[in-house]
Amino acid sequence: MYKTLSVAKDTWWVGVNDYETDLFESLWPLPQGVAYNAYVISAGKTVAVDTVKGSRFDDYIDKVLSVLDGRPLDYLVVNHMEPDHSGVISCLKRTYPDLQLIGNAKTVPLLKEYHGIVEGVIQVKDGENLDIGGHLLTFYTIPMVHWPESMVTFDGTTRTLFSNDAFGGYGAHEGGIFDDEKPRERWEGEMLRYYSTIVARYSGMVQTALKKLSGLDIANIYPAHGTLFRHDIRQVIELYDRWSKQETESGVVVAYGSMYGNTRRMAEAVCRGVAEGGVKNLRLYDAARADTSLILSDIWRYKGLVLLGCTYNTLLFPALDALCTKLVNRMPKKRVLGIGGSYSWSKGALDALRAFADTVKLEKIGPEVEVFAAPTEADLEQCVELGRNMAKAVL
C-alpha cells in the first residue's frame, strides 16, 4: 500500500506490503506476499503501535512523518518483539531520541538484547492504562499467542483492538485493507494457513486470550498481518474460537510419500473409498512436493487424516516424516487417523506411523494397510475400505 490510510478517529495505518520475502520465517511460502501492519494515533500525545520489518524502514518512516506532520513521536507500543514487527525500533529511536517504549515485563529484556535499549522504557502491567489525551489505551498480555511477551492494545475511545499476530494472516494488501473491501474467501484461507503454521501449537493459550478479552466492547480488530476487521469482527473471533477449540469440518486429508508411485496408488485407492463414502471435501497431497503449509491448513480444517508412507533406508520417507514432526508439534485433537505403509527390502514406514499415532493419540480408523513392493488388488481394496471407513467417521 503506497500511502497512509485513516482507520479510526485520530488513527492511521502506516504499514507496508512485502512482495520480496519469499519465505515467512524462512519456512512458509508467500505467493501473495505479506503485509506488516503498523499504526499511529495522533491525539494529545502521539503513539506508534508496532513497527515493521527492518528492511522496510524507509517506507514506514515516510508514512509516520506524513501522519505526524512535524509533531514528535511520544510513545511506541511494542506488542510483540518478533523482528517482523520490531525490526525498525532502533532506527525509530534514533529518529526520535526522546521516544518512550511501552512493553511488559517480558518485553524489556528482549528490547535490550535485540536493540540494546534500556533507557526510556515503560513497563506496563496486565490491564494497565495510558491516557494520551482523548484516547485511553489499555494493555493486555496474551502470553504464547504466540511468544511469551505477546500483548494487545485496546483503544477504548475508538473501541479498536490492536491485536498484533492474533487474528493475523498471510497475504499483502491488494488495494483494500478492510474486511468490507474484499471477499471473505480472499482472506480466510491465508488466515487459516497462518494460524496452522504459526499459532496452532498454542491453541490452548488462544482460548485463554479470547476469554480474557471477551468483556471488551470491540468495534475493530486491527492485526499486524493481513486484513483489518471493522465491518464484522464476529466472523474473525468465531474463526479463532473454532480453530483454537480444534473444531473441524467434515472432510479428509490424504497425504503420502512415494518414491516410485506404489504408495501413491494406495493413496488414490483410499481417496476412491472416501469419495464412495460420500465425502466431497477431500484433499490429496504428495508430501514431497506440496507446500507443507497448505497440508497443515487443510489438516486443521478437516476431521479426517490419512498418512501413507513408503520405507526409505529403514525409516519413514523423509517428507512424510517431516510432516509428522510438524503435526506432533501442533498437538492436533478431535480428529480421526488412518495409516498405511509400504516396503521392499526392509520394513520401517508403518512402524514409524504407528509410533506417530501413539504420540498424537487420535482415534484410529482401520484397516492398517502394509504393502510389500507393489500393491496387489487385495491391498488396494483394503485401501478403499480404509477410505470408506474414514468417510463414515467424518460424516
C-alpha positions in Angstrom: 0.0 0.0 0.0 1.6 3.2 -1.1 0.1 5.7 1.4 -1.2 6.2 4.9 -4.9 5.4 5.5 -7.2 6.7 8.2 -8.6 3.7 10.0 -10.3 5.3 13.0 -10.6 8.6 14.8 -7.1 10.1 15.0 -5.7 6.7 13.9 -3.7 5.8 10.8 -2.4 2.7 9.1 1.3 3.2 8.4 2.2 -0.4 7.4 3.9 -1.8 4.3 3.5 -4.6 1.8 6.3 -7.0 1.3 6.4 -8.9 -2.0 10.2 -9.6 -1.8 10.3 -12.0 1.1 9.6 -15.5 -0.4 9.5 -17.5 2.8 7.9 -16.3 6.0 10.3 -17.1 8.9 12.4 -18.8 6.2 9.8 -21.6 6.2 6.4 -20.8 4.8 5.9 -19.7 1.2 4.4 -16.3 0.5 2.8 -16.5 -3.0 0.7 -13.4 -2.3 3.3 -11.6 -0.2 2.7 -10.4 3.3 1.7 -7.1 5.0 3.3 -5.7 8.1 0.5 -3.6 9.6 1.5 -0.7 11.9 -0.4 2.2 13.3 -0.1 5.7 14.6 -2.5 7.5 16.9 -2.1 11.3 16.8 -4.1 12.8 19.7 -3.0 14.8 22.8 0.1 12.6 22.6 1.4 10.7 19.6 1.7 6.9 19.7 3.0 4.3 17.3 1.6 0.9 17.7 4.1 -1.7 16.5 6.5 -1.2 13.6 7.6 -3.3 10.6 10.4 -5.5 9.3 13.9 -3.9 9.4 14.3 -3.8 5.6 11.2 -1.6 5.2 12.1 1.3 7.4 12.2 3.9 4.6 8.6 3.1 3.5 7.5 3.0 7.2 9.1 6.3 8.3 7.8 8.2 5.3 4.3 7.3 6.4 5.0 8.1 10.1 6.4 11.5 9.2 3.4 12.2 7.0 0.9 11.5 9.8 2.8 13.4 12.5 3.3 16.4 10.2 6.1 17.9 12.3 5.0 16.6 15.7 7.3 14.5 17.8 6.6 10.8 18.4 6.0 10.4 22.1 5.4 6.6 22.5 5.9 3.3 20.8 3.8 0.4 21.9 5.7 -2.8 21.5 3.0 -5.5 21.4 5.4 -8.2 20.2 9.2 -8.4 19.8 9.5 -10.7 16.8 11.6 -8.8 14.3 9.0 -8.6 11.6 7.2 -6.2 14.0 10.1 -4.7 15.9 12.8 -4.6 13.3 13.0 -0.8 12.9 12.8 0.1 16.6 16.5 1.1 16.7 16.1 3.3 13.7 12.9 4.8 15.1 14.6 5.6 18.4 17.5 7.3 16.5 14.9 9.4 14.6 13.1 10.3 17.8 15.6 10.2 20.7 13.0 11.1 23.3 10.7 8.3 22.2 9.4 6.2 25.1 8.8 2.5 24.5 5.9 0.6 26.2 6.1 -3.1 26.9 5.5 -5.6 29.6 8.0 -7.4 31.9 8.9 -9.9 29.3 9.4 -7.3 26.6 12.1 -5.4 28.5 14.9 -8.0 28.3 14.2 -8.6 24.6 14.5 -4.8 23.9 17.9 -4.9 25.5 19.1 -8.0 23.6 17.7 -7.2 20.2 18.3 -3.4 20.2 20.5 -2.5 23.2 17.7 -0.3 24.5 17.4 0.0 28.3 16.5 3.7 28.7 13.2 5.3 28.0 11.3 2.0 28.5 7.9 2.0 30.3 7.0 -1.4 31.8 3.2 -1.9 32.0 1.2 -4.5 33.8 -1.7 -6.5 32.5 -4.8 -4.2 32.3 -2.8 -1.0 32.9 -4.0 2.2 31.2 -2.3 5.1 29.4 -4.2 8.3 28.8 -2.8 10.0 25.7 -5.4 12.9 25.7 -8.6 11.9 24.0 -7.7 8.3 23.8 -7.4 5.8 26.7 -5.1 2.8 25.8 -5.3 -0.4 27.9 -2.7 -3.2 27.6 -3.5 -6.9 28.0 -0.9 -9.7 28.0 -1.7 -12.7 25.9 1.3 -14.9 26.6 2.2 -17.6 24.0 -0.1 -16.1 21.3 2.5 -16.7 20.1 5.6 -15.5 22.1 5.8 -15.2 25.9 5.8 -11.3 25.8 2.9 -11.0 23.3 0.2 -8.5 24.3 -2.6 -6.5 22.7 -3.5 -2.8 23.0 -7.2 -1.7 23.3 -8.1 1.9 22.4 -11.3 2.4 24.4 -12.1 5.6 22.6 -12.3 4.1 19.1 -13.0 0.6 20.5 -10.1 -0.7 18.5 -8.1 -3.8 19.4 -4.6 -3.7 18.1 -4.0 -7.5 18.2 -0.6 -8.0 16.6 -0.2 -11.6 15.5 -3.6 -12.7 16.9 -6.2 -12.7 14.1 -3.4 -12.2 11.5 -3.0 -13.8 8.1 -0.6 -14.1 5.2 -1.1 -12.0 2.0 -0.2 -8.4 1.1 -2.9 -5.8 0.7 -4.3 -5.6 -2.8 -5.8 -2.1 -2.7 -8.3 -2.9 0.1 -7.2 -3.4 3.6 -10.5 -3.9 5.4 -12.8 -6.9 5.5 -15.6 -5.0 3.8 -13.2 -4.2 0.8 -12.5 -7.8 -0.2 -14.4 -11.2 -0.4 -14.1 -13.4 2.6 -12.6 -16.3 0.6 -9.7 -14.0 -0.3 -8.5 -13.6 3.3 -9.9 -16.6 5.2 -7.7 -19.3 3.6 -4.5 -17.3 4.2 -5.6 -16.6 7.7 -6.1 -20.3 8.4 -2.7 -21.1 6.8 -1.1 -18.5 9.1 -2.9 -20.0 12.1 -2.0 -23.6 11.3 1.7 -22.7 10.8 2.3 -20.1 13.4 -0.3 -20.2 16.1 -1.8 -23.7 16.2 0.6 -25.1 18.8 -0.7 -22.5 21.3 -4.4 -23.1 20.7 -5.0 -23.5 24.5 -3.4 -20.1 25.1 -5.6 -18.7 22.3 -8.7 -19.8 24.2 -7.3 -18.2 27.4 -6.8 -14.9 25.5 -10.2 -15.0 23.9 -11.8 -15.4 27.4 -9.7 -12.6 28.8 -10.7 -10.2 26.0 -14.3 -11.2 25.8 -15.6 -8.4 28.0 -14.2 -5.7 25.9 -16.6 -3.7 23.7 -14.6 -4.1 20.5 -15.7 -2.5 17.2 -12.4 -3.0 15.2 -9.7 -5.7 15.2 -6.5 -4.5 13.6 -3.8 -7.2 13.5 -0.2 -6.8 12.5 -0.5 -9.1 9.4 -3.4 -9.4 6.9 -6.9 -8.0 6.8 -8.2 -5.3 9.2 -11.6 -6.0 10.5 -14.2 -3.3 11.0 -17.4 -4.5 9.3 -17.9 -7.8 11.1 -15.5 -8.7 13.9 -17.6 -11.6 15.0 -16.6 -13.6 11.9 -12.9 -13.5 12.8 -13.5 -14.1 16.5 -15.7 -17.1 15.7 -12.9 -18.5 13.4 -10.3 -18.2 16.1 -12.6 -19.7 18.6 -13.3 -22.7 16.4 -9.7 -23.2 15.3 -8.4 -23.0 18.8 -11.0 -25.4 20.1 -9.9 -27.7 17.2 -13.4 -27.9 15.9 -13.4 -29.4 12.4 -15.4 -29.7 9.2 -16.4 -33.0 7.5 -13.6 -33.7 5.2 -10.5 -35.9 4.7 -6.8 -35.1 4.0 -4.8 -37.8 2.5 -1.0 -37.2 2.5 1.5 -39.7 1.2 5.2 -40.1 0.5 6.1 -42.2 -2.5 9.4 -42.8 -4.5 8.1 -44.8 -7.5 4.4 -44.4 -7.4 3.3 -47.6 -5.4 2.4 -45.7 -2.2 0.7 -43.1 -4.4 -1.6 -45.8 -5.8 -2.5 -46.7 -2.2 -3.4 -43.1 -1.6 -5.5 -42.9 -4.7 -7.4 -46.0 -3.6 -8.1 -44.5 -0.2 -9.4 -41.4 -1.9 -11.7 -43.5 -4.0 -13.1 -45.1 -0.9 -13.6 -41.7 0.7 -15.5 -40.5 -2.3 -17.6 -43.6 -2.4 -18.4 -42.9 1.2 -20.0 -39.6 0.2 -17.3 -37.1 1.4 -16.8 -34.3 -1.0 -14.2 -32.3 0.9 -11.2 -34.4 0.0 -7.6 -33.2 -0.3 -4.8 -35.4 -1.7 -1.2 -34.3 -1.1 2.2 -35.6 -2.2 4.2 -34.7 0.9 7.4 -34.4 -1.1 6.1 -31.8 -3.5 3.1 -30.0 -1.9 3.6 -26.9 0.2 3.5 -28.1 3.8 1.6 -25.1 5.0 -1.2 -26.0 2.7 -1.3 -29.5 4.1 -1.3 -28.3 7.7 -4.0 -25.8 6.9 -6.3 -28.4 5.5 -5.5 -30.8 8.3 -6.6 -28.1 10.7 -9.8 -27.6 8.8 -10.9 -31.2 8.3 -11.6 -34.1 10.7 -10.1 -37.0 8.8 -6.4 -37.6 8.2 -4.8 -40.5 6.3 -1.0 -40.8 6.2 0.7 -43.3 3.8 4.4 -43.6 3.5 7.0 -45.8 1.9 10.1 -47.0 3.7 13.3 -45.2 3.0 16.6 -46.6 4.3 14.6 -48.4 7.0 12.8 -45.2 8.1 9.7 -43.4 7.1 10.0 -41.4 3.8 11.6 -38.1 4.9 9.0 -35.7 3.5 6.2 -37.6 5.3 8.3 -37.9 8.4 8.8 -34.1 8.4 5.1 -33.6 8.2 4.5 -35.9 11.1 7.1 -33.9 13.2 5.2 -30.7 12.5 2.0 -32.3 13.4 3.3 -33.6 16.7 4.5 -30.1 17.5 1.0 -28.7 16.9 -0.8 -31.3 19.0 -3.9 -32.0 16.9 -7.0 -33.2 18.6 -10.6 -34.2 17.8 -9.6 -35.9 14.5 -9.5 -39.4 13.2 -6.4 -41.0 11.7 -5.7 -43.8 9.2 -2.3 -45.1 8.4 -0.6 -47.4 5.9 2.9 -48.1 4.7 4.9 -49.9 2.1 8.4 -51.5 2.0 10.7 -53.6 -0.2 13.9 -55.0 1.4 13.2 -53.6 4.9 10.2 -52.6 6.9 10.0 -49.3 8.8 7.4 -46.9 7.4 4.3 -48.4 9.1 6.2 -48.8 12.4 7.1 -45.1 12.3 3.5 -44.2 11.6 2.3 -46.4 14.4 4.6 -44.5 16.8 3.3 -41.2 15.4 -0.3 -42.4 16.1 0.6 -43.4 19.6 2.1 -39.9 20.2 -0.8 -37.8 18.9 -3.4 -40.1 20.4 -6.0 -39.6 17.7 -8.8 -42.0 17.2 -7.6 -44.6 14.7 -9.6 -45.9 11.8 -8.7 -49.2 10.2 -7.7 -51.2 8.5 -3.9 -50.5 8.7 -2.5 -51.4 5.3 1.0 -52.6 4.8 2.2 -53.4 1.2 5.3 -55.4 0.2 6.8 -54.0 -3.0 3.8 -53.1 -5.3 0.2 -53.2 -4.1 -1.9 -56.1 -5.2 -5.6 -55.8 -6.0 -6.3 -57.1 -2.5 -4.1 -54.4 -1.0 -5.8 -51.7 -2.9 -9.2 -53.0 -1.9 -8.1 -52.7 1.7 -7.1 -49.1 1.0 -10.6 -48.4 -0.5 -12.1 -49.9 2.7 -10.0 -47.6 4.8 -11.3 -44.7 2.8 -14.9 -45.8 3.2 -14.4 -46.2 6.9 -12.9 -42.7 7.1 -15.9 -41.3 5.3 -18.2 -42.9 7.9 -16.1 -41.4 10.7 -16.2 -37.8 9.5 -19.7 -37.6 8.2 
